[in-house]
Amino acid sequence: MKSKITLIGSGNIAWHLAKAFDLAGHQIHQIISRNEETGKALAKTYAAYFGTNPESTLEDSDFVFLTIPDKAIESTIKSIKAKSSIFLHCAGSVSIEKLANYKNNVGVFYPLQTFTKARQINFFNVPVFVEASNQDTFQKIWDLADSISNTVKHLDSEKRESLHLAAVVANNFTNYLLIQTEKILATHNLPMEYIKPLVEETVEKAFEIGPLSSQTGPAMRHDTITIQKHLDSLKTNPEMQEVYALLSKAIQNI
């Protein structure tokens, strides 16, 4: 069944969801965004209605997605006058109750991936975790998710928050360390490409034999001489020096 979809927000996830839904044959019915430049561009791409105020949400959308910052979800849902749609947010750490307190048919549609507008993503490879306020709504959300993803799972708000925490550690913290890696290499005019095979093998091995079994390095060997050399080299980068010391101690505690 093809659905009419409204997206409130025009950031990274809105662009990727719009493309995935459009490819699955759904209609991008309306785009609402306070950012007129990105909002109008997204609406034009799919010949959708455009507005800047959530109060103008059309009543005839089957699904209304709040693809906005977490802190704005509750105030936005309160301002929407439309009632007949299914209202969803895509946040990992926001309870479904933030929507259920104001609308009858609500849910969560949480795609576990990092989204950047310019990056192409095959949404069928993105797992989507769903939750709903009632069984009928759940089935409709499930069917919508199943139309764009090969992996759809039910997850309640508590477990989804734990998954989101794990995702932040795995993705955001890893990326921060890669930023620091790039800085260290750049200091000595060394390219990031030298590190790429190591990073790829690290991730692949962690999923094949488990991250604990994969752990190597000076901290795991309790090689205090090498650790101290590295700490000395990081004196000009005290923030990373602190992170290096903290992580080394944590690995030794394993």
Stockholm file with secondary structure:
# STOCKHOLM 1.0

chainA/1-254         MKSKITLIGSGNIAWHLAKAFDLAGHQIHQIISRNEETGKALAKTYAAYFGTNPESTLEDSDFVFLTIPDKAIESTIKSIKAKSSIFLHCAGSVSIEKLANYKNNVGVFYPLQTFTKARQINFFNVPVFVEASNQDTFQKIWDLADSISNTVKHLDSEKRESLHLAAVVANNFTNYLLIQTEKILATHNLPMEYIKPLVEETVEKAFEIGPLSSQTGPAMRHDTITIQKHLDSLKTNPEMQEVYALLSKAIQNI
#=GR chainA/1-254 SS CCCEEEEECCSHHHHHHHHHHHHTTCEEEEEECSCHHHHHHHHHHTTCEEESCGGGCCTTCSEEEECSCGGGHHHHHHHCCCCSSEEEECCSSSCTHHHHTTCSSEEEEEECSCCCTTSCCCGGGSCEEEEESSHHHHHHHHHHHHTTCSCEEECCHHHHHHHHHHHIIIIIIHHHHHHHHHHHHHHTTCCGGGTHHHHHHHHHHHHHHCHHHHCCSTTTTTCHHHHHHHHHHTTTCHHHHHHHHHHHHHHHHC
#=GC SS_cons         CCCEEEEECCSHHHHHHHHHHHHTTCEEEEEECSCHHHHHHHHHHTTCEEESCGGGCCTTCSEEEECSCGGGHHHHHHHCCCCSSEEEECCSSSCTHHHHTTCSSEEEEEECSCCCTTSCCCGGGSCEEEEESSHHHHHHHHHHHHTTCSCEEECCHHHHHHHHHHHIIIIIIHHHHHHHHHHHHHHTTCCGGGTHHHHHHHHHHHHHHCHHHHCCSTTTTTCHHHHHHHHHHTTTCHHHHHHHHHHHHHHHHC
//
